């Protein structure tokens, strides 16, 4: 079974273009180092389903923000760890943006074992 890193990120709508530029760099870098797939998905329909929570509340979105639901798929947790080590090494060689297009303190991240796939 595969392994997945997942993220939920609040991004100001005015920063979507800058975030997309960073996301394209991320896709190129993670894929170069062995990720199987890389997704950055911008919130489009964030209305609440009856009886469920919603991304607007979960990410504490402000009126000028939207949520990104992003994930990277790997062969295994061990392969994820190896890929991320290479990516972090490359990131330390590259200059970071002067201003991040999102607040990293409002980013949720986790690694997930795949339970059902198909």
VEXFI-283234 format. One record per residue (C-alpha): residue number from 0; x, y, z; residue in one letter. Coordinates in nm, 2 decimals. Layout:
<pt nr="NUM" xx="X" yy="Y" zz="Z" rest="a"/>
...
***
This chain:
<pt nr="0" xx="0.00" yy="0.00" zz="0.00" rest="x"/>
<pt nr="1" xx="0.11" yy="0.36" zz="-0.07" rest="x"/>
<pt nr="2" xx="0.19" yy="0.63" zz="0.19" rest="x"/>
<pt nr="3" xx="0.05" yy="0.98" zz="0.17" rest="x"/>
<pt nr="4" xx="0.16" yy="1.32" zz="0.31" rest="x"/>
<pt nr="5" xx="-0.15" yy="1.54" zz="0.34" rest="x"/>
<pt nr="6" xx="-0.18" yy="1.92" zz="0.40" rest="x"/>
<pt nr="7" xx="-0.46" yy="2.17" zz="0.46" rest="x"/>
<pt nr="8" xx="-0.34" yy="2.53" zz="0.40" rest="x"/>
<pt nr="9" xx="-0.53" yy="2.86" zz="0.43" rest="x"/>
<pt nr="10" xx="-0.43" yy="3.10" zz="0.15" rest="x"/>
<pt nr="11" xx="-0.55" yy="3.45" zz="0.09" rest="x"/>
<pt nr="12" xx="-0.71" yy="3.47" zz="-0.25" rest="x"/>
<pt nr="13" xx="-0.48" yy="3.75" zz="-0.36" rest="x"/>
<pt nr="14" xx="-0.19" yy="3.51" zz="-0.29" rest="x"/>
<pt nr="15" xx="-0.32" yy="3.22" zz="-0.50" rest="x"/>
<pt nr="16" xx="-0.09" yy="3.30" zz="-0.80" rest="x"/>
<pt nr="17" xx="0.22" yy="3.32" zz="-0.57" rest="x"/>
<pt nr="18" xx="0.12" yy="3.00" zz="-0.40" rest="x"/>
<pt nr="19" xx="0.07" yy="2.83" zz="-0.74" rest="x"/>
<pt nr="20" xx="0.42" yy="2.93" zz="-0.84" rest="x"/>
<pt nr="21" xx="0.56" yy="2.77" zz="-0.52" rest="x"/>
<pt nr="22" xx="0.34" yy="2.46" zz="-0.58" rest="x"/>
<pt nr="23" xx="0.47" yy="2.41" zz="-0.93" rest="x"/>
<pt nr="24" xx="0.83" yy="2.42" zz="-0.78" rest="x"/>
<pt nr="25" xx="0.71" yy="2.17" zz="-0.52" rest="x"/>
<pt nr="26" xx="0.57" yy="1.93" zz="-0.77" rest="x"/>
<pt nr="27" xx="0.88" yy="1.94" zz="-0.99" rest="x"/>
<pt nr="28" xx="1.11" yy="1.89" zz="-0.68" rest="x"/>
<pt nr="29" xx="0.91" yy="1.61" zz="-0.51" rest="x"/>
<pt nr="30" xx="0.85" yy="1.42" zz="-0.84" rest="x"/>
<pt nr="31" xx="1.22" yy="1.45" zz="-0.93" rest="x"/>
<pt nr="32" xx="1.31" yy="1.29" zz="-0.60" rest="x"/>
<pt nr="33" xx="1.07" yy="1.00" zz="-0.63" rest="x"/>
<pt nr="34" xx="0.72" yy="1.10" zz="-0.53" rest="x"/>
<pt nr="35" xx="0.46" yy="0.90" zz="-0.73" rest="x"/>
<pt nr="36" xx="0.20" yy="1.18" zz="-0.75" rest="x"/>
<pt nr="37" xx="0.17" yy="1.54" zz="-0.63" rest="x"/>
<pt nr="38" xx="-0.16" yy="1.73" zz="-0.59" rest="x"/>
<pt nr="39" xx="-0.24" yy="2.09" zz="-0.49" rest="x"/>
<pt nr="40" xx="-0.62" yy="2.14" zz="-0.49" rest="x"/>
<pt nr="41" xx="-0.77" yy="2.49" zz="-0.43" rest="x"/>
<pt nr="42" xx="-1.11" yy="2.51" zz="-0.25" rest="x"/>
<pt nr="43" xx="-1.40" yy="2.54" zz="-0.49" rest="x"/>
<pt nr="44" xx="-1.71" yy="2.42" zz="-0.31" rest="x"/>
<pt nr="45" xx="-1.65" yy="2.45" zz="0.06" rest="x"/>
<pt nr="46" xx="-2.02" yy="2.45" zz="0.17" rest="x"/>
<pt nr="47" xx="-2.10" yy="2.23" zz="0.47" rest="x"/>
<pt nr="48" xx="-2.26" yy="1.90" zz="0.41" rest="x"/>
<pt nr="49" xx="-2.55" yy="1.83" zz="0.65" rest="x"/>
<pt nr="50" xx="-2.42" yy="1.66" zz="0.97" rest="x"/>
<pt nr="51" xx="-2.05" yy="1.73" zz="0.89" rest="x"/>
<pt nr="52" xx="-1.79" yy="1.99" zz="0.95" rest="x"/>
<pt nr="53" xx="-1.65" yy="2.20" zz="0.67" rest="x"/>
<pt nr="54" xx="-1.31" yy="2.32" zz="0.56" rest="x"/>
<pt nr="55" xx="-1.40" yy="2.69" zz="0.62" rest="x"/>
<pt nr="56" xx="-1.44" yy="2.62" zz="0.99" rest="x"/>
<pt nr="57" xx="-1.17" yy="2.36" zz="1.01" rest="x"/>
<pt nr="58" xx="-0.90" yy="2.59" zz="0.86" rest="x"/>
<pt nr="59" xx="-1.05" yy="2.90" zz="1.04" rest="x"/>
<pt nr="60" xx="-1.07" yy="3.07" zz="0.70" rest="x"/>
<pt nr="61" xx="-1.12" yy="3.45" zz="0.69" rest="x"/>
<pt nr="62" xx="-1.35" yy="3.60" zz="0.43" rest="x"/>
<pt nr="63" xx="-1.06" yy="3.68" zz="0.20" rest="x"/>
<pt nr="64" xx="-0.91" yy="3.32" zz="0.21" rest="x"/>
<pt nr="65" xx="-0.96" yy="2.98" zz="0.06" rest="x"/>
<pt nr="66" xx="-0.83" yy="2.64" zz="0.16" rest="x"/>
<pt nr="67" xx="-0.59" yy="2.42" zz="-0.03" rest="x"/>
<pt nr="68" xx="-0.61" yy="2.05" zz="0.02" rest="x"/>
<pt nr="69" xx="-0.28" yy="1.91" zz="-0.09" rest="x"/>
<pt nr="70" xx="-0.12" yy="1.56" zz="-0.09" rest="x"/>
<pt nr="71" xx="0.18" yy="1.37" zz="-0.21" rest="x"/>
<pt nr="72" xx="0.17" yy="1.00" zz="-0.28" rest="x"/>
<pt nr="73" xx="0.47" yy="0.77" zz="-0.22" rest="x"/>
<pt nr="74" xx="0.54" yy="0.39" zz="-0.25" rest="x"/>
<pt nr="75" xx="0.59" yy="0.35" zz="0.13" rest="x"/>
<pt nr="76" xx="0.67" yy="0.55" zz="0.44" rest="x"/>
<pt nr="77" xx="1.04" yy="0.46" zz="0.41" rest="x"/>
<pt nr="78" xx="1.04" yy="0.59" zz="0.05" rest="x"/>
<pt nr="79" xx="0.86" yy="0.91" zz="0.17" rest="x"/>
<pt nr="80" xx="1.12" yy="0.96" zz="0.44" rest="x"/>
<pt nr="81" xx="1.40" yy="0.92" zz="0.18" rest="x"/>
<pt nr="82" xx="1.23" yy="1.15" zz="-0.07" rest="x"/>
<pt nr="83" xx="1.16" yy="1.42" zz="0.19" rest="x"/>
<pt nr="84" xx="1.53" yy="1.40" zz="0.31" rest="x"/>
<pt nr="85" xx="1.65" yy="1.48" zz="-0.05" rest="x"/>
<pt nr="86" xx="1.39" yy="1.75" zz="-0.10" rest="x"/>
<pt nr="87" xx="1.48" yy="1.92" zz="0.23" rest="x"/>
<pt nr="88" xx="1.85" yy="1.91" zz="0.13" rest="x"/>
<pt nr="89" xx="1.76" yy="2.08" zz="-0.20" rest="x"/>
<pt nr="90" xx="1.54" yy="2.33" zz="-0.03" rest="x"/>
<pt nr="91" xx="1.83" yy="2.44" zz="0.20" rest="x"/>
<pt nr="92" xx="2.03" yy="2.52" zz="-0.12" rest="x"/>
<pt nr="93" xx="1.76" yy="2.74" zz="-0.27" rest="x"/>
<pt nr="94" xx="1.66" yy="3.08" zz="-0.13" rest="x"/>
<pt nr="95" xx="1.33" yy="3.09" zz="0.04" rest="x"/>
<pt nr="96" xx="1.07" yy="3.35" zz="-0.07" rest="x"/>
<pt nr="97" xx="1.10" yy="3.67" zz="0.12" rest="x"/>
<pt nr="98" xx="0.72" yy="3.64" zz="0.20" rest="x"/>
<pt nr="99" xx="0.54" yy="3.31" zz="0.21" rest="x"/>
<pt nr="100" xx="0.21" yy="3.31" zz="0.03" rest="x"/>
<pt nr="101" xx="0.05" yy="3.15" zz="0.33" rest="x"/>
<pt nr="102" xx="0.09" yy="3.14" zz="0.71" rest="x"/>
<pt nr="103" xx="0.28" yy="2.82" zz="0.80" rest="x"/>
<pt nr="104" xx="0.14" yy="2.83" zz="1.15" rest="x"/>
<pt nr="105" xx="-0.20" yy="2.77" zz="1.00" rest="x"/>
<pt nr="106" xx="-0.10" yy="2.47" zz="0.80" rest="x"/>
<pt nr="107" xx="-0.20" yy="2.12" zz="0.91" rest="x"/>
<pt nr="108" xx="0.02" yy="1.84" zz="0.80" rest="x"/>
<pt nr="109" xx="0.03" yy="1.46" zz="0.86" rest="x"/>
<pt nr="110" xx="0.16" yy="1.14" zz="0.71" rest="x"/>
<pt nr="111" xx="-0.10" yy="0.87" zz="0.64" rest="x"/>
<pt nr="112" xx="-0.09" yy="0.49" zz="0.59" rest="x"/>
<pt nr="113" xx="-0.32" yy="0.40" zz="0.30" rest="x"/>
<pt nr="114" xx="-0.61" yy="0.18" zz="0.43" rest="x"/>
<pt nr="115" xx="-0.82" yy="0.15" zz="0.11" rest="x"/>
<pt nr="116" xx="-0.69" yy="0.22" zz="-0.24" rest="x"/>
<pt nr="117" xx="-0.83" yy="0.18" zz="-0.58" rest="x"/>
***
